[in-house]
Structure formats: structure tokens, C-alpha cells
Amino acid sequence: MIDPMSFKSEILFTIVLLVIIIALNSLSKRAIRQFGKTSAIDMNSRKIIFYLINLLFYLVAFMGISLIWGVNWKDFSVFVSSILAILGVGFVAQWSILSNLTASVILFFNHPLRLGDRIRVMDKDFDWTGKVEDISGFYLFMRTDDGKQITIPTNLVIQKGIEILKEKKPDAEETISNE
């Protein structure tokens, strides 16, 4: 029978690591929630970021616990470098699911584009001008000025240029004639 007292330090380090991970996860969620409210970002976009942050913390916890419980550093570094190589290829690949998720995170934190904005996608082949209705983990949904609903992968939103247009204001004559 295995004596649990022989693993005192591993159990203690595991508990400490889990407490730290949970605390950091909670603080990061609070910071993202605050950033989302001040930037007027809807809850669906924040949920995507929450899921990605949870994934990151789960991976860190898995790696930390593996190392605490005696996984060989050499074997572990080969495993981690293989995973990072796969992720790196995914982030660089133009049509990859991971590149869409990465682009969604970039749109969330570093792009002035918000729901309800009127935009024009800079593309030589298509004239996409309209209003942003939703931004999900993979797609930007927009309604064009001629009423079409189009879906653009988020990595294309990052690659093409986006011009944020001013809202159309009603003419003074239209306002007077409506009164």
C-alpha cells in the first residue's frame, strides 16, 4: 500500500499551484469583465475570451502538476515543444481555426471595431459596407447597406483593412419634413 505521507511535498506543491492558478484565473476574469464593460464589448465576445483564458490556465496547471509529480524534464520539454510547434503552425496558417480564434482575441483587445459600428471592408473584389451585428470566436457578422447578411472569418478582418465609417445622419430637410 502506498503511504500518502511519502508524497507530502508533492501534495503541498500541487495544492499551492492550484490555489495560485484559481486566484490568477479569477483575477484575469475580473480584469476582462472590467475591460469589456468599459469598452462596451458584449457578453458573447467576453465569453470567448473567458473560455480561452480557462484553457490557458488548465494547460499551465496540467504542466505544473506534471512537473511536480516527477515527469522527466527532457521528455516533458519534447512534449511541450511538439505542442507549441503544432500551435505555431495553426496560428500562422491562413485558414486555420486557431488563426480565427487568435484574430478574435486581437479584435477583442486591440481593435477599435465594436458592435453596431458601420464599416467598410477594404477589398478590391467586393464592396462590403454595412453595420457590424456580431463578432464571434470565428466570424464577424455584418448586414450590408443593401440588406444582405454576410459572414466574414475574423482572420480576414485582420488581414483586409477595415474602415470605420461615421453613422449616416439624417439630413436637416428630412427632419423638418417629418415634423
N, C-alpha and C positions, 0 to 999 in steps of 0.2 A: 504494500500500500504506500502511496505517495504521501509524504509528510508536508502539509501546506506551510509549515514553519520554515522549511528549507527554501521556500520561494518568497520570503518576507520582502526582500528588496525589490524583486520584480513586481510583486503585488502593489507595493507602496508607489513605485515609479509609474505603474500603469494608472493607478488612481489619481496621482498628481497630474499626469499627462491628460487624462480625461477631463479633470476639473478645469485645467488651463484651456483645453480645446472648447469645452462648453462655454466658458466665460468669454473667450475670444469670438466665438460664433454669435453669442448673444450681443456683444458689443458691436460687431460688424453689422448685424441685422438692424440694430437700433440706429447706427450711422446711415445705413442705406435707406431706412424708413424716413429719417430726418431729411436726407438729401433729396429723396423722392418727393416729399411734401413741399420743400422749399423750391424745387424745380418744376413743380406741377406735373409730375410723372404719374400716370395712372397705376392702379394696383396690379394689373396684369403684367405690366413691364417689370414692376418690382418683384413679383413672384418668380420671374425667370431668373433674376439676379440672386434671389434667395436660394433657389434650387442649385445654382452654380456654386454659390458660396458654401452651401451644405456639402456638396460633392467635394469641394476642395478640402474642407475640414475633415471629412470622412477619410479622404486619401491620406492626409497628414497623420491622422490618428492611427490608421492602419500601418503606415510606415513606421511611426514611432513605437507602437506596440510590438511590431515585428522585431525591431531592433532591441527593444527592452528584453524580450523573451529569447534572445540569443540567436537570431538569424545571422548567418555569416555575412560580414560586411562586403566581401568580394562578390558573393552570389547576389546579395541584395542590390549592389551597385549595378550589376549587369541587368538585373530585372528592371530597376528604375530607369536606366539609360535606354532600355528597349521600349519601355512605355513612353518615355519622353520623345524618342525618335518617331514613334507612331503618331503621337500628338502633334509633333512639329510638322510632319508631313500633312496631317489633317488641317492644321492652321494655315499652311501655305497653299494647299490645294484650292483652286478657284471655286469649284462646285461642291465642295465638301460640306457636310452637315456641320462639322466643327467650325468651319470658316463662317458659316451663317451664325452660329452661336457666338463666336468671337465678335463678329460685326454687330450683333445685337447688344453685347456688353459695351462696345465702343459707342454705339448710338446712345445708350442709356447714360453713360458717364460724360462723354466728351463732345457730343454733337448738339448744336442748338435746336435741332429739329424736335418738335413736340406735337402731340395730338392736336388736331384742329388747325394746324398751320397749312397755309396754301403754298404749294411748292411747284417747282418745275424741275424735272429730271433732265439733266444735260445729256442728251443722246442724239447723235446725228441721224439715226434711223427713225426714231419715234418722237412725237411731241406729247409728252406726258406732263400735263399741267392740271393740278387739282388739289383737293384737300386730303390731308392725312387722316384716316379714320382709326387706324390701329397699327401698333408695332408689336409683333410677337417675337418669339425666340428665333424664328426662321424667316419671317416675311414682314414687309411693310404693305399695309392695305391702304389703297387710296381710291377716291372717287374723282374721276377726271371731270373737267368742265362740261364735257358733253354727256355726262351721266354714266359713263362706264365705270365698273368696279374693276380695278386691276390689282394684281398681287406681284410685288417685286421682291426677290430674295434680298435679305439685308446685306449680304456681301456685295451685291451690285449697287446698293445705295451708297456704300462706302467707296466703291470703285468709280462710279459715274460721278458727276458733280451734282449737287443739289442746290438750287437757288430758292431761298425762302422769300416768297413774294408778300407784298403788303396786301391786306384784305381789301377787296373791292368795296369802296364806299359809295352809297347811293348818291346820284347827282342831286344838286340843290333843286332842280326843276322837278325831279321825280318826287322829292319830299314835299314840295309845295303842292303838286297836283294830287297827292294822296290825302291832303288835309281837307 
